[in-house]
């Protein structure tokens, strides 16, 4: 089982709303005191919350299915049902939430940032809330709406100040271990590091974080090696540090070629060209490597990059490197605009003013719209009076008139909704109005 996961697919189901209650107040000498059925409770939401102590998505890799509690049904004596409890899912700082199609929903940065990723359904109205002058004692209540069900992708992009890039076995993990308290796995073979490592460094008064990107080789941006999976972790870095292996014995490898190949992969990945660069020439504790420093320093500095000969093994040159990185981070922080309070602006899709559309599909007429589809979900089709109430609502919305204009005739099949559609045979003679109301729980139009 992996110990670090930076991409998962979550299967979410928010809580359903509770059903409304049908109840009539009764007491001594007052057997029919009026409707007193309460409303159903709201279903629980599923909320993502940024937690500074969470560093991986491993928990959701193990348990990707999450469901919130549903709201309770309403009760008599005007008692509303309890709301379903929300579920809070803790995610690391820098988590990007998107759909399976790649549409980004939100970028969660900053401790405490919250995002409702799946909303619970609304509770149904009880018969007390449905009472009116024409309908004094409704014998029905509305059903609770189902909660949202969706699949979302969580991707972690590390929030670090300095990103370490370089070939496998260049010494990035050793460097992090030498300058911070991080203790990554270190070995003398390629791809030792299978996950990004994060370390905290203190240089004087400046405290900053460094992260390495494992497995960068030629073709990493196209999927070779491990770099393609982890390049996202340098997107938020303020600067990049090339860690160059001066003691490699591989044929065809030299410091300048290594830098050019890594730069090529960063360019192909995109979005990193404006990050400041620094170069750490590592492993100068090897005599042959130390001799290479003066041979390549001038060419690297000609690109405008600072060069630091270092040895992660003996710690030579690390003080100068850490203070230089600290100065760069401090300058970047000073140049950044003052932080603003985290604020999420939710822009729900606009509801069509017409309320619905009628489409002639040849063998049937399909009605689509936010209002009629919602009303369908709220209707108890085992209760004739509830069905009659639905007919009244649809008629007031103008559905019957629209069907006539579309050419519908008596007996034609009409469908309301999409996948979970309700199908019925249309009877244009059915009209709306309170005069059709019969005994509680019935409707004379349906007899």
C-alpha positions in Angstrom: 0.0 0.0 0.0 1.5 3.4 -0.9 2.2 5.9 1.8 1.8 9.0 -0.4 -1.1 9.6 -2.9 -1.5 12.8 -4.8 -4.4 12.0 -7.1 -7.6 10.2 -6.2 -11.2 9.9 -7.6 -13.9 10.4 -4.9 -17.4 9.0 -5.3 -19.7 11.2 -3.3 -23.3 11.1 -2.2 -24.8 13.9 -0.2 -27.7 13.2 2.1 -31.2 13.1 0.9 -33.8 15.5 2.3 -36.4 14.1 4.7 -40.0 13.7 3.7 -42.7 16.1 4.9 -45.3 14.8 7.3 -49.0 14.4 6.9 -50.7 15.0 10.2 -53.9 16.6 11.6 -54.0 18.2 15.0 -56.3 16.4 17.4 -57.3 17.0 21.0 -60.4 16.6 23.2 -63.4 18.5 21.8 -61.3 19.5 18.7 -60.9 16.4 16.6 -59.9 18.3 13.4 -57.7 21.1 14.6 -56.0 21.6 11.3 -52.9 20.3 9.6 -49.8 20.2 11.7 -47.3 18.0 9.7 -43.8 19.3 10.0 -41.2 19.7 7.2 -38.5 17.2 6.5 -34.9 17.9 7.5 -32.2 18.9 5.0 -29.7 16.3 3.8 -26.1 16.7 4.9 -23.5 18.3 2.7 -20.0 17.0 1.9 -17.4 19.7 2.5 -13.7 19.8 1.6 -11.6 21.6 4.2 -7.9 22.5 3.9 -6.0 21.1 6.9 -2.3 22.1 7.4 -1.7 18.7 9.1 -2.8 16.7 6.1 -0.1 16.0 3.6 -1.4 13.2 1.4 -4.7 11.9 -0.1 -4.0 8.4 1.1 -7.1 8.2 3.2 -9.3 8.7 0.2 -7.3 6.3 -1.9 -8.2 3.6 0.7 -11.8 4.8 1.1 -13.0 6.7 -2.0 -16.8 6.3 -1.3 -18.3 8.9 1.0 -22.0 9.4 1.9 -23.5 12.1 4.1 -26.5 11.4 6.4 -30.0 12.1 5.2 -32.5 14.5 6.9 -35.1 13.1 9.1 -38.8 13.0 8.3 -41.1 15.7 9.7 -43.5 14.8 12.5 -46.8 15.9 13.8 -47.3 18.9 16.1 -45.4 21.0 13.6 -42.1 19.4 14.4 -39.6 19.6 11.6 -37.2 16.7 11.0 -33.6 17.0 12.0 -31.0 18.0 9.4 -28.5 15.4 8.2 -25.0 15.9 9.6 -22.5 17.4 7.2 -19.3 15.4 6.4 -16.0 17.4 6.4 -13.2 15.8 4.4 -9.7 17.2 5.3 -7.5 17.7 2.3 -3.9 19.1 2.0 -3.1 22.7 1.2 -2.9 23.0 -2.6 -5.6 20.5 -3.6 -7.3 21.0 -6.9 -10.8 19.7 -7.3 -12.1 18.9 -10.8 -14.6 16.8 -12.7 -13.6 13.6 -14.5 -13.7 15.6 -17.7 -11.0 17.9 -16.4 -13.1 20.9 -15.6 -11.6 22.6 -12.5 -14.2 23.3 -9.8 -12.0 25.0 -7.2 -8.3 25.3 -6.2 -8.1 24.9 -2.4 -5.2 27.0 -1.1 -4.9 28.3 2.5 -5.6 26.7 5.8 -9.3 26.5 6.7 -10.5 27.1 3.1 -13.9 25.3 2.6 -15.8 24.1 -0.4 -19.2 22.4 -0.5 -18.4 19.7 -3.2 -21.8 17.9 -2.9 -25.0 19.6 -1.6 -27.6 17.8 0.4 -31.2 17.6 -0.8 -33.9 20.0 0.5 -36.5 18.5 2.9 -40.1 18.2 1.7 -42.8 20.5 3.0 -45.3 19.0 5.5 -49.0 19.4 5.0 -49.1 22.4 7.5 -46.9 24.4 5.1 -49.0 23.4 2.1 -52.3 24.5 3.6 -54.0 27.5 1.9 -57.5 29.0 1.7 -58.5 26.6 -1.0 -56.7 23.6 0.5 -57.3 23.9 4.2 -56.4 20.3 5.2 -54.0 18.8 2.6 -53.9 15.0 2.8 -50.4 14.9 1.4 -46.9 16.2 1.9 -43.9 16.7 -0.4 -41.0 14.2 -0.6 -37.5 15.2 0.3 -35.2 15.9 -2.7 -32.2 13.5 -3.3 -28.8 14.8 -2.5 -26.1 15.3 -5.1 -24.2 12.3 -6.3 -21.0 12.9 -8.2 -17.5 11.8 -8.9 -14.7 14.3 -8.4 -10.9 14.2 -8.9 -8.6 15.5 -6.2 -5.1 16.4 -7.3 -2.4 17.6 -4.9 0.0 20.3 -6.0 2.5 20.9 -3.2 2.8 24.4 -1.8 6.6 24.9 -1.5 8.9 27.9 -1.9 11.8 26.1 -3.7 11.4 23.2 -6.1 14.4 20.9 -6.6 14.7 19.4 -10.1 17.3 17.1 -11.6 18.0 13.6 -12.9 17.5 10.5 -10.7 20.3 10.0 -8.2 21.5 13.6 -8.6 21.3 14.0 -4.8 18.0 15.9 -4.4 16.8 13.7 -1.5 20.3 13.8 0.1 20.2 17.6 -0.2 16.8 17.9 1.5 18.0 15.6 4.3 21.1 17.7 4.8 19.4 21.1 5.0 16.2 20.1 6.8 14.7 17.6 9.2 13.2 15.6 6.4 14.4 12.0 6.2 13.6 10.7 2.7 14.6 7.2 1.5 18.1 7.5 -0.1 19.9 4.8 -2.2 22.5 4.7 -5.0 20.2 3.6 -7.7 17.8 5.5 -10.0 14.2 6.2 -8.9 14.9 5.7 -5.2 12.4 8.5 -4.5 8.9 7.5 -5.5 7.1 10.4 -3.9 7.8 14.2 -3.6 9.7 15.0 -0.4 9.0 18.2 1.5 11.4 19.8 3.9 11.4 23.0 6.0 14.6 25.1 6.0 15.7 27.9 8.3 18.2 30.4 7.0 18.6 33.3 9.5 15.2 34.9 10.0 13.7 33.2 6.9 11.9 30.0 7.1 10.9 28.3 3.9 10.0 24.9 2.3 11.7 22.9 -0.4 10.3 20.1 -2.4 11.9 17.7 -4.8 10.4 16.2 -8.0 11.4 12.6 -8.4 12.1 10.7 -11.6 12.8 13.6 -14.0 14.4 12.1 -17.2 14.3 12.9 -20.9 10.7 12.5 -22.0 9.2 12.9 -18.5 6.7 15.5 -19.8 5.4 12.8 -22.2 5.1 10.1 -19.5 8.6 8.5 -19.3 9.9 7.7 -15.9 8.1 9.2 -12.9 8.4 12.9 -13.5 5.2 13.3 -15.5 3.2 12.3 -12.4 4.9 14.7 -10.1 5.7 17.8 -12.3 2.5 19.4 -10.9 4.3 19.7 -7.5 6.6 22.5 -8.8 3.8 24.6 -10.3 3.4 26.7 -7.1 7.1 27.0 -6.3 8.6 30.5 -6.3 11.9 29.3 -7.7 13.6 26.2 -9.0 16.9 24.8 -8.0 18.7 22.5 -10.5 20.6 19.8 -8.6 23.4 18.6 -10.9 25.3 15.4 -10.4 29.0 16.1 -11.1 30.1 12.6 -10.4 27.9 10.6 -12.7 29.6 7.8 -14.7 26.8 7.4 -17.2 27.9 7.8 -20.8 26.7 10.8 -22.6 26.0 12.7 -19.4 27.6 16.1 -18.4 26.3 19.0 -16.3 25.3 21.3 -19.1 23.5 18.5 -21.0 21.6 17.5 -17.9 20.5 21.1 -17.3 19.4 21.5 -20.9 17.4 18.2 -20.8 15.6 19.2 -17.6 14.9 22.6 -19.0 13.4 21.1 -22.1 11.0 18.9 -20.0 10.0 21.9 -17.9 9.3 23.9 -21.1 7.2 21.1 -22.5 5.2 20.9 -19.3 4.6 24.6 -19.5 3.9 27.5 -17.0 7.4 27.4 -15.4 9.4 29.6 -17.7 9.2 32.7 -15.4 10.4 31.0 -12.2 13.9 32.1 -11.1 16.6 29.4 -11.4 19.6 28.5 -9.2 22.1 25.7 -9.7 23.6 23.4 -7.1 26.6 21.5 -8.5 26.5 18.5 -6.2 29.0 15.8 -5.0 32.1 18.1 -5.0 33.5 15.8 -2.3 34.6 13.6 -5.3 37.9 15.0 -6.6 36.9 14.6 -10.3 33.7 16.4 -9.7 35.4 19.3 -8.0 37.5 19.8 -11.1 34.4 20.1 -13.2 33.1 23.1 -11.3 35.3 25.7 -12.9 34.7 24.2 -16.3 31.0 24.7 -16.3 30.5 27.6 -13.9 31.0 30.3 -16.5 28.5 28.8 -19.0 25.8 28.5 -16.3 26.4 32.0 -14.9 26.1 33.3 -18.5 22.4 32.3 -18.3 21.9 34.6 -15.4 21.8 31.8 -12.8 23.7 31.7 -9.5 25.9 28.6 -9.1 26.7 26.9 -5.8 29.2 24.0 -5.6 27.9 21.8 -2.7 28.3 18.4 -1.2 25.2 16.9 0.4 27.5 14.2 1.9 30.0 16.5 3.7 27.7 19.6 3.9 30.2 21.8 2.1 28.7 24.9 0.6 25.2 24.2 2.0 25.2 27.3 4.3 25.8 29.6 1.3 23.1 27.8 -0.7 20.4 27.9 2.0 21.0 31.6 2.7 20.9 32.4 -1.0 17.6 30.4 -1.4 16.3 32.2 1.7 17.1 35.6 0.2 15.3 34.7 -3.0 12.2 33.6 -1.1 12.2 36.7 1.1 12.4 38.9 -2.0 9.6 37.0 -3.7 7.4 37.3 -0.6 8.1 41.1 -0.3 7.2 41.6 -4.0 3.9 39.6 -3.6 0.7 41.6 -3.0 -0.6 41.5 0.5 -2.7 38.4 1.2 -6.4 38.8 1.1 -8.9 36.8 3.1 -9.8 33.6 1.3 -13.2 34.0 -0.3 -15.0 31.5 -2.5 -17.6 33.0 -4.9 -20.2 30.5 -5.9 -22.1 31.3 -9.1 -25.0 28.9 -9.5 -26.3 28.4 -13.0 -29.1 30.7 -13.9 -32.5 29.2 -14.0 -34.4 29.7 -17.3 -37.2 32.3 -16.8 -39.5 30.2 -19.0 -39.2 27.4 -16.4 -39.3 24.5 -18.9 -38.9 23.4 -22.5 -41.2 21.1 -24.6 -39.5 18.9 -27.2 -41.3 16.8 -29.8 -39.4 13.5 -30.0 -41.7 11.9 -32.5 -43.3 9.2 -30.4 -43.4 11.4 -27.3 -43.1 14.9 -25.9 -40.3 15.6 -23.4 -40.5 18.3 -20.8 -37.2 19.5 -19.3 -36.7 22.3 -16.8 -35.5 22.9 -13.3 -38.9 23.5 -11.8 -41.0 20.6 -13.3 -38.2 18.1 -12.7 -37.8 19.2 -9.1 -41.6 19.0 -8.6 -41.5 15.4 -10.0 -39.0 14.4 -7.4 -41.1 16.0 -4.6 -44.3 14.2 -5.6 -45.7 11.0 -3.9 -47.3 9.3 -6.8 -49.1 6.8 -4.5 -51.2 9.8 -3.2 -53.9 11.0 -5.7 -54.1 14.4 -4.0 -50.4 14.9 -4.3 -50.6 14.0 -8.0 -53.4 16.5 -8.4 -51.3 19.2 -6.7 -48.5 18.4 -9.2 -51.0 18.9 -12.0 -52.0 22.3 -10.6 -48.4 23.4 -10.4 -47.6 22.3 -14.0 -50.7 24.0 -15.3 -49.9 27.2 -13.6 -46.4 27.1 -15.1 -48.0 26.8 -18.5 -47.0 23.2 -19.4 -50.5 22.3 -20.7 -50.6 25.3 -23.0 -47.1 24.6 -24.3 -48.0 21.0 -25.1 -51.0 22.2 -27.1 -48.8 24.6 -29.1 -46.3 21.8 -29.7 -49.1 19.8 -31.3 -49.7 17.2 -28.5 -53.1 15.4 -28.6 -55.1 13.5 -26.1 -53.4 10.1 -25.3 -49.9 11.2 -26.4 -47.0 10.1 -24.3 -45.4 12.9 -22.3 -42.1 12.5 -20.4 -40.9 14.8 -17.7 -37.2 14.7 -16.9 -34.1 12.9 -18.2 -32.8 9.5 -17.1 -35.3 9.2 -14.1 -38.2 10.5 -16.1 -41.9 10.2 -15.3 -44.0 9.0 -18.2 -47.8 9.6 -18.5 -50.5 9.8 -21.1 -51.6 13.3 -21.6 -55.3 14.3 -21.1 -55.8 17.9 -22.2 -59.3 18.0 -20.6 -57.7 17.9 -17.2 -57.8 21.5 -15.8 -56.4 23.0 -12.7 -58.3 24.6 -9.9 -59.3 24.2 -6.3 -62.8 23.1 -7.2 -61.5 19.7 -8.2 -60.4 18.9 -4.6 -62.2 16.0 -3.0 -61.7 14.2 0.3 -58.3 14.2 1.9 -55.8 12.2 -0.1 -57.9 12.1 -3.3 -58.5 14.3 -6.4 -61.8 14.1 -8.4 -59.9 14.6 -11.7 -58.1 11.3 -11.2 -61.3 9.1 -10.5 
